[in-house]
Amino acid sequence: MDGADSPFLLPSSSSSSSSLHHSVKRTGSLWTAVAHIITGVIGSGVLSLAWSMAQLGWIAGPLSMLFFALITAVSAFLLSDTYRSPDPEFGTIRNRSYIDAVRFNLGDSTAKVCGLFVYVSLYGCAIAYTITSATSMRAIQKSNCYHSEGHQAACKYGHTEYMLLFGAFQLFMSQIPNFHEMEWLSVVAAVMSCVYSSVGLGLGLAKTIGDKKIKGSISGVAASSVIKKVWLVAQALGDIAFAYPYSLILLEIQDTLKSPPPENETMKKASTISISITTLFYLSCGGFGYAAFGDDTPGNLLTGFGFYEPYWLIDLANACIVVHLVGGYQIYSQPVFGAIDRWLMEKYPDSKFINHDHILNLPFLPGVRLNLSKLCYRSIYVASSTAIAMLFPYFNQVLGVLGGLNFWPVAIYFPVEMYLVQKNVARWSAKWVLLQIFSAACFSVTLFALVGSIEGVLAEKLS
C-alpha cells in the first residue's frame, strides 16, 4: 500500500490538497488555541490523579506530574516548529497534521507506522471519554439516590444506557464539518473543565481542612504484595501519562491559527499557558484529593463517592464533566475525520456521494450541511467506540493502557527524531546522545506503565 492509497498517509502537499487547505479561512488566536488545548488535555485524566497520587505517595506523585508536564512542554515546542517546512517545489508547506510532519521529516515508511499509533490513540481517547461520561452520568443518579435514601443505600446502576446515550449524542456532534467550525465547542468545554476541576479541588481542600489532618504517606497505599504494588504504581504512571500529552492534536490546533504572528510563536505561548494551568490543576486536584482520603482515595475523585454532600455541587461537577467530554470527544475525533475526508476526496474526486453536501432544512433553524459519506463512516466510528467502551468499562486501567500506548511513540520518539533531522544533528554528537538517552528513559517508563495497566484490565475482566 503506497502513500496515496493509505488513509494514514495523506499527501497534503498535492495541489488539490493545498487548494482545499487554503479555502478554509484561519481565524484562530492565542486564546482559542489555549481553549482547544485545555479542552483536549484537562479531560477524564484529571479525575484519576488523586488515585495516582495515592499509589505513588507524597514525593513520587508530585514529581511524576512535574516530569510529565516538562516532557509535554518539550514535545509541544518541538512539534510547533514542524508546522511549516521548506519544500523545493512549493517553497514552504504547512504540515496540517502530526502525520504530515512525520512524513515530511522522516519519510513515508515511518509515517505509516506513526499513523497506526496516532489513529489508535485518537480512537482510544474516544473510548475513554465514553467510559468517563457514562461514569459521571451514573454518578449524578447515584448522588441523588444517596441524598434521598441515605449514604448506606444500595443505589446501584448500570453504565450501558449512559454509554448509549452519550454515543447517540456524538452521532449528531460528529457531523460538525471540521476543526475550524468548532471553536465555540472548545471554549464551552474548556470552561466546563475548569469548573469541575475547581469543584474537585475545592471539595478536597474543604475535607482536608474539616478533618484537620493531611492523610497519605511518603510511600503511598500499601498493597497486599510487592508485585501488586508494582502493578499499581505502573497503572498510576499510565494514568498520569494519559492525562498530559496533546501531541496528537497539536498541529491540527496550530492549523487554525491566523498569521501573522508566526503560528509556531503563538502555539508555543499557548502551550506554555495551557500546560501551566493544567499542571496547577493537576497538582492541586491530585494533592488535595489524596490529602483528603489517603489510602481510601477513589479511582475517580468525583464519582467514587468519597464526597456525598453538597449533592447539588457533585451533580454540577459531573454535569460539567459530561459537557466537557462531549467537546473533548470531538477534539480527538476530528483529526481522524479530517484524515478520512481528505483521503476519500483525493481517492474519489468525482464521487458525488463523497464530495457533495446536502442542505437539511429544519423548522426554526438555519440550514444544516449534511454529507452522506461522512454520515456513514462517522456513525460507524461512534458506534464502534461506544461498543468497545461497553465491553471494557474500567476507568483507571483503560486510561493507563492508553497512556502507555500513546506517550512514548507520539510525545517522545517522533518529535525527537524530527528535531534531529530538522536541525541536522550529527550522530553520536553530545546532543544526539543526550536526546537518545532521554528517549530511551521515557520508553522504559512507558513500557512499564503499559504492561502494568494491561495487567489491571485483565485482572478486572477476569474478576
JOWO-V139381 format. One record per backbone hydrogen bond with DSSP energy under -0.5 kcal/mol. CO is the residue of the C=O (numbers start at 1). NH is the residue of the N-H. If there is no record, write none. Layout:
{{CO;NH} {CO;NH}}
This chain:
{{2;5} {3;6} {6;9} {9;11} {10;12} {11;14} {14;18} {15;19} {16;20} {17;21} {18;22} {19;23} {21;24} {23;25} {25;27} {28;258} {29;33} {30;34} {31;35} {32;36} {33;37} {34;38} {35;39} {36;40} {37;41} {38;42} {41;43} {43;46} {44;47} {45;48} {46;49} {47;301} {48;52} {49;53} {50;54} {51;55} {52;56} {53;57} {54;221} {56;60} {57;61} {59;63} {60;64} {61;65} {62;66} {63;67} {64;68} {65;69} {66;70} {67;71} {68;72} {69;73} {70;74} {71;75} {72;76} {73;77} {74;78} {75;79} {76;80} {77;81} {79;82} {80;83} {83;95} {85;93} {87;91} {90;92} {91;87} {93;85} {93;95} {94;96} {97;101} {98;102} {99;103} {100;104} {101;105} {102;106} {102;107} {103;107} {107;111} {108;112} {109;113} {110;114} {111;115} {112;116} {113;117} {114;118} {115;119} {116;120} {117;121} {118;122} {119;123} {120;124} {121;125} {122;126} {123;127} {124;128} {125;129} {126;130} {127;131} {128;132} {129;133} {130;134} {131;135} {132;136} {133;137} {134;138} {135;139} {136;140} {137;141} {138;142} {139;143} {140;144} {141;145} {142;146} {143;147} {144;148} {145;149} {146;150} {150;153} {155;157} {159;163} {160;164} {161;165} {162;166} {163;167} {164;168} {165;169} {166;170} {167;171} {168;172} {169;173} {170;174} {172;175} {173;176} {178;181} {179;182} {182;186} {183;187} {184;188} {185;189} {186;190} {187;191} {188;192} {189;193} {190;194} {191;195} {192;196} {193;197} {194;198} {195;199} {196;200} {197;201} {198;202} {199;203} {200;204} {201;205} {202;206} {203;207} {204;208} {205;209} {206;210} {207;211} {208;212} {208;213} {213;215} {217;58} {218;59} {225;229} {226;230} {227;231} {228;232} {229;233} {230;234} {231;235} {232;236} {233;237} {234;238} {235;239} {236;240} {237;241} {238;242} {239;243} {240;244} {241;245} {246;249} {246;250} {247;250} {247;251} {249;253} {250;254} {251;255} {253;256} {254;257} {256;28} {262;265} {262;266} {263;267} {264;268} {265;269} {266;270} {267;271} {268;272} {269;273} {270;274} {271;275} {272;276} {273;277} {274;278} {275;279} {276;280} {277;281} {278;282} {279;283} {280;284} {281;285} {282;286} {283;287} {284;288} {285;289} {286;290} {287;291} {288;292} {289;293} {290;294} {291;215} {293;296} {294;297} {300;303} {300;304} {310;313} {310;314} {311;315} {312;316} {313;317} {314;318} {315;319} {316;320} {317;321} {318;322} {319;323} {320;324} {321;325} {322;326} {323;327} {324;328} {325;329} {326;330} {327;331} {328;332} {329;333} {330;334} {331;335} {333;336} {333;337} {334;338} {335;339} {336;340} {337;341} {338;342} {339;343} {340;344} {341;345} {342;346} {343;347} {344;348} {348;351} {350;352} {351;355} {352;356} {353;373} {355;357} {356;372} {358;360} {358;370} {359;361} {360;362} {360;368} {362;365} {368;360} {370;358} {371;375} {372;376} {373;377} {374;378} {375;379} {376;380} {377;381} {378;382} {379;383} {380;384} {381;385} {382;386} {383;387} {384;388} {385;389} {386;390} {387;391} {388;392} {392;394} {393;395} {394;398} {395;399} {396;400} {397;401} {398;402} {399;403} {400;404} {401;405} {402;406} {403;407} {406;410} {406;411} {407;411} {407;412} {408;412} {408;413} {409;414} {412;416} {413;417} {414;418} {415;419} {416;420} {417;421} {418;422} {419;423} {420;425} {421;424} {426;429} {429;433} {430;434} {431;435} {432;436} {433;437} {434;438} {435;439} {436;440} {437;441} {438;442} {439;443} {440;444} {441;445} {442;446} {443;447} {444;448} {445;449} {446;450} {447;451} {448;452} {449;453} {450;454} {451;455} {452;456} {453;457} {454;458} {455;459} {456;460} {457;461} {458;462} {459;463}}
